[in-house]
Amino acid sequence: MFSIILTLALGGALGYVLRRAAFLRGIEKSTSFTVCLLLFVLGLSVGSNRLIIDNLARLGWQAALLAAAGTAGSIVAASLAVRLYNKKRKEERA
């Protein structure tokens, strides 16, 4: 888990340093495609795992609750970040 977080942090730092680089302009489309591909492969992995499928009825509600809570938390965090960003931009303009 630490290696995943470290990789994400290093990628963020490198992206910040290279944010004005021309070759990074088209990376948004490839990022979206890659995330969709990873989700598809995750779905294949879950669907082919007999243990998960057999216990889906028992664990399904917990998974749905975790997914809903994670989604709600992400929406709240994103809306707060947008509000803070917009507030800061308005203060800079004034």
MODELLER restraints for C-alpha pairs under 7 A, 6 or more apart:
rsr = mdl.restraints
at = mdl.atoms
rsr.add(forms.Gaussian(group=physical.xy_distance, feature=features.Distance(at['CA:46:A'], at['CA:52:A']), mean=6.70, stdev=0.5))
rsr.add(forms.Gaussian(group=physical.xy_distance, feature=features.Distance(at['CA:47:A'], at['CA:53:A']), mean=6.77, stdev=0.5))
